[in-house]
Amino acid sequence: MSTLNPARRLAANLATLSTSRWLPYALFAGLVTMWAYNYVVMKVTLQAATPITHLIIRTTIGSLTLFGVLLARGHSLRPQRLGEAAKVGLTTTFAYGLTVTLALVAGAAGRTSVLVFTMPFWVALLSRWLLAEPFTANARRALVAGFAGLMLIVAPWQLHGGVLPMLLAVLAGFLWALGSVLTKKTAQQGQLDSLNFSGWQALIGLAPLPLLLPFADFAAIHWSPAFVLGMVYSGVFSSAVGWLAWLWLLRRLPASTLSFNALVIPVLAVAMAATSLGEWPGSGELLGMLLIGMGIVLIARR
């Protein structure tokens, strides 16, 4: 018995080590897949509702889900770092959600929204300034390779409909980056209940939505099982579950590394749009995916 106990303890320790080591990577893989497919879901469901209507429904579902989880888990409802939660909620939940929705519909090409993935570049710069994270030579090379790849995928020189969709998408990427860096900075300032912080930032992010009600048209919604399932996917899984997973990963991985590896999302989104919607990438887009892959490898070697 005395020889079995140490062996069992060793096996348990190895299993725990393996789980703790690989869990962030497994969670990240699931997260990027879910967020990539959300572009397909949003493109389809936006055909059944106006952009502001879609935004209000999606954001309300996601935010109330996050706060509902806080209530269900029995965590303290007293807000932690309310000022920081307000900054993140207004930046990420509201402003990012608004700009990315408008970017999806304002231009002639849906892939304009992929420009939100200038986010990793903004994170790298903001992390250097706000978090004092190093900006290594590999990070600079990754920046160049990733940006070049992203431009080849989006091909802004081929877009029709003006510069506004591109500016909205880039602004969305900046807002997502700012919210992520502010969240990481808040977590570094001391012990933080992630669920409490997530619930309150989501609830605060709902506050400006009544201002958009005059621009919504709920009577024009084309209700269908596909629309309902799509809104649940975007609101519950992509927004609420995705935010909790992103926050969990931000607390365990460098913000710049995590965001650079998120560049795989537009690659997956292009592939999913091809198989689901028939939007097959051209040679320029394929080269862009290769360059983004190079950027991911470089940032992983930092």
C-alpha positions in Angstrom: 0.0 0.0 0.0 2.8 2.4 0.8 4.3 1.9 -2.6 1.0 2.4 -4.4 0.1 5.7 -2.8 3.2 7.5 -4.1 2.6 6.1 -7.5 -1.0 7.3 -7.4 0.0 10.7 -6.2 2.6 10.9 -9.0 0.0 9.9 -11.6 -2.4 12.4 -10.3 0.2 15.2 -10.3 1.2 14.4 -13.9 -2.5 14.4 -14.9 -3.0 17.8 -13.2 0.2 19.2 -14.9 -0.9 17.9 -18.3 -4.4 19.4 -17.9 -3.1 22.8 -16.6 -0.6 22.9 -19.4 -2.8 22.1 -22.3 -6.2 23.4 -21.1 -5.5 27.1 -22.3 -4.5 25.8 -25.7 -7.6 23.6 -26.0 -9.8 26.4 -24.8 -8.2 28.8 -27.3 -8.7 26.4 -30.2 -12.4 26.1 -29.3 -12.8 29.8 -28.9 -11.2 30.8 -32.2 -13.3 28.2 -34.0 -16.5 29.5 -32.4 -15.7 33.2 -33.1 -14.7 32.4 -36.7 -18.0 30.7 -37.4 -19.9 33.6 -35.8 -19.0 35.7 -38.9 -21.0 33.2 -41.0 -23.9 33.2 -38.5 -24.0 37.0 -38.3 -23.9 37.4 -42.1 -26.9 35.0 -42.4 -29.0 36.5 -39.5 -28.3 40.1 -40.6 -30.5 39.2 -43.7 -33.5 38.8 -41.3 -33.1 41.9 -39.2 -31.8 45.5 -39.5 -28.3 46.1 -38.1 -29.4 48.0 -35.0 -32.2 45.5 -34.3 -29.7 42.7 -34.6 -27.2 44.5 -32.3 -29.8 45.2 -29.6 -31.1 41.6 -29.6 -27.6 40.0 -29.7 -26.1 42.3 -27.1 -29.0 42.0 -24.7 -28.9 38.2 -24.9 -25.2 38.0 -24.3 -25.1 40.6 -21.5 -28.1 39.1 -19.6 -26.6 35.6 -20.0 -23.3 36.8 -18.4 -25.1 38.5 -15.5 -27.4 35.5 -15.2 -24.4 33.2 -14.8 -23.2 35.6 -12.0 -26.6 35.2 -10.3 -26.8 31.5 -10.8 -23.3 30.8 -9.4 -24.0 32.7 -6.2 -21.1 35.1 -6.5 -21.3 38.5 -4.7 -23.4 41.0 -6.6 -21.4 43.9 -5.2 -19.5 45.3 -8.2 -15.7 45.0 -8.2 -13.8 47.9 -9.7 -17.0 49.5 -11.1 -15.1 52.2 -12.9 -12.9 49.8 -14.8 -15.9 47.5 -15.5 -17.7 50.6 -17.0 -14.7 51.4 -19.2 -14.5 47.8 -20.5 -18.3 47.4 -20.9 -18.8 50.6 -22.8 -15.7 49.9 -24.9 -16.1 46.2 -25.7 -19.8 45.3 -25.2 -21.3 48.4 -26.7 -18.9 50.3 -28.9 -17.2 47.3 -30.4 -20.5 45.5 -30.9 -21.9 48.6 -32.7 -18.9 49.2 -35.0 -18.4 45.5 -36.0 -22.2 45.2 -36.8 -22.1 48.3 -39.0 -18.8 47.2 -40.6 -20.5 44.0 -41.7 -23.3 45.7 -43.6 -22.0 49.2 -44.6 -19.7 48.0 -47.4 -20.3 46.0 -50.5 -18.0 43.2 -49.3 -18.8 41.2 -46.1 -15.1 40.4 -45.7 -14.5 44.0 -44.8 -15.2 43.0 -41.3 -12.1 40.9 -41.2 -10.3 44.2 -40.7 -11.3 44.0 -37.1 -8.3 41.7 -36.8 -6.0 44.6 -36.9 -6.8 44.1 -33.2 -3.6 42.1 -32.4 -1.5 44.9 -33.7 -3.3 47.4 -31.5 -2.9 45.1 -28.6 0.8 44.7 -29.1 1.2 48.5 -29.1 -1.2 49.2 -26.2 0.3 46.3 -24.2 3.8 47.9 -24.6 2.3 51.2 -23.3 -0.2 50.2 -20.6 1.1 46.8 -19.5 4.9 47.2 -20.1 4.9 43.9 -22.1 8.0 43.5 -24.3 7.8 44.3 -28.0 10.4 41.9 -29.3 12.0 41.6 -32.7 9.8 38.5 -33.4 6.8 40.5 -32.5 7.8 43.2 -35.0 8.3 40.6 -37.7 4.9 39.1 -36.8 3.4 42.5 -37.1 4.7 43.0 -40.6 3.8 39.4 -41.8 0.3 39.5 -40.2 -0.6 42.9 -41.5 0.6 42.0 -45.0 -1.4 38.8 -44.9 -4.5 40.6 -43.6 -4.3 43.1 -46.4 -4.1 40.3 -49.0 -7.2 38.7 -47.5 -9.3 41.8 -47.3 -7.9 43.4 -50.5 -9.1 46.9 -49.7 -8.0 48.1 -53.2 -10.8 45.9 -54.6 -13.6 47.0 -52.2 -16.5 49.0 -53.4 -18.6 51.3 -51.2 -16.0 53.8 -49.9 -13.6 53.9 -47.0 -16.2 54.0 -44.2 -16.6 50.2 -43.9 -12.9 49.8 -43.5 -12.6 52.6 -41.0 -15.4 51.1 -38.9 -13.8 47.7 -39.0 -10.4 49.0 -38.0 -12.1 51.0 -35.2 -13.8 47.9 -34.0 -10.4 46.2 -33.8 -9.0 49.0 -31.8 -11.9 49.0 -29.4 -11.6 45.2 -28.9 -7.9 45.6 -28.3 -8.4 48.5 -25.8 -11.0 46.5 -23.9 -8.7 43.5 -23.7 -5.7 45.5 -22.4 -7.9 47.4 -19.9 -9.2 44.0 -18.6 -5.7 42.6 -18.3 -4.5 45.7 -16.5 -7.4 45.5 -14.1 -6.6 41.8 -13.3 -3.0 42.7 -12.6 -4.0 45.2 -10.0 -5.0 42.6 -7.5 -7.4 39.8 -6.8 -10.4 40.0 -9.1 -13.6 37.9 -9.4 -13.7 37.3 -13.1 -17.3 36.4 -13.2 -18.4 39.4 -11.2 -16.3 41.7 -13.4 -17.7 40.1 -16.6 -21.3 40.3 -15.4 -21.1 44.0 -14.5 -19.2 45.1 -17.6 -21.8 43.3 -19.7 -24.7 44.9 -17.8 -23.1 48.4 -18.0 -22.6 47.8 -21.8 -26.3 47.6 -22.2 -26.9 51.1 -20.8 -26.5 53.1 -24.1 -28.7 50.7 -26.1 -32.0 52.6 -25.4 -30.5 55.5 -27.4 -30.5 53.2 -30.5 -34.1 52.2 -30.2 -35.4 54.8 -32.6 -33.2 53.2 -35.3 -34.4 49.7 -34.6 -37.3 48.0 -36.4 -38.5 44.9 -34.5 -41.6 44.5 -36.7 -39.4 43.9 -39.7 -37.7 40.8 -38.3 -38.2 37.7 -40.4 -38.6 35.1 -37.7 -37.5 31.6 -38.4 -35.8 28.7 -36.4 -32.5 29.5 -38.1 -32.7 33.2 -37.0 -33.5 32.3 -33.4 -30.7 29.7 -33.3 -28.3 32.1 -34.9 -29.1 34.8 -32.3 -28.7 32.3 -29.5 -25.3 31.3 -31.0 -24.1 34.9 -31.4 -25.5 36.1 -28.0 -25.0 33.2 -25.7 -22.0 31.3 -27.1 -20.0 33.8 -29.1 -20.6 36.8 -26.8 -21.2 35.5 -23.3 -19.3 32.2 -23.3 -16.6 33.6 -25.6 -16.0 36.6 -23.3 -15.6 34.4 -20.3 -13.1 32.2 -22.1 -11.2 35.2 -23.5 -11.0 36.8 -20.0 -9.8 33.5 -18.5 -7.1 33.2 -21.2 -6.1 36.9 -20.7 -5.3 36.2 -17.0 -3.0 33.3 -18.0 -1.3 34.3 -21.2 0.4 37.6 -22.4 -2.2 39.8 -24.0 0.0 40.4 -27.1 0.7 36.7 -27.7 -2.9 35.8 -27.2 -4.2 38.4 -29.6 -1.6 37.6 -32.3 -2.6 34.0 -32.2 -6.2 35.1 -32.7 -5.1 36.1 -36.2 -6.1 32.5 -37.1 -9.7 33.6 -36.8 -10.0 35.4 -40.1 -8.3 32.5 -41.8 -10.9 30.1 -40.3 -13.7 32.6 -41.1 -12.6 32.7 -44.8 -12.5 28.9 -45.0 -15.9 28.6 -43.2 -17.5 31.2 -45.5 -16.2 29.3 -48.5 -17.7 26.0 -47.4 -20.9 27.4 -46.0 -21.7 30.4 -48.2 -19.7 29.5 -51.4 -17.3 32.4 -50.9 -14.1 30.7 -52.1 -10.8 32.5 -51.5 -8.6 33.5 -54.4 -4.8 33.2 -54.7 -4.2 36.5 -52.9 -6.3 35.4 -50.0 -4.5 32.1 -49.8 -1.1 33.9 -49.7 -2.5 36.1 -47.0 -3.4 33.1 -44.9 0.2 31.8 -45.3 1.6 35.1 -44.1 -0.7 35.2 -41.1 0.4 31.7 -40.3 4.0 32.9 -40.4 3.1 35.7 -38.0 1.6 33.3 -35.6 4.7 31.1 -35.6 6.9 34.1 -35.1 5.0 35.5 -32.1 4.8 32.0 -30.6 8.7 31.9 -30.6 9.0 35.2 -28.7 
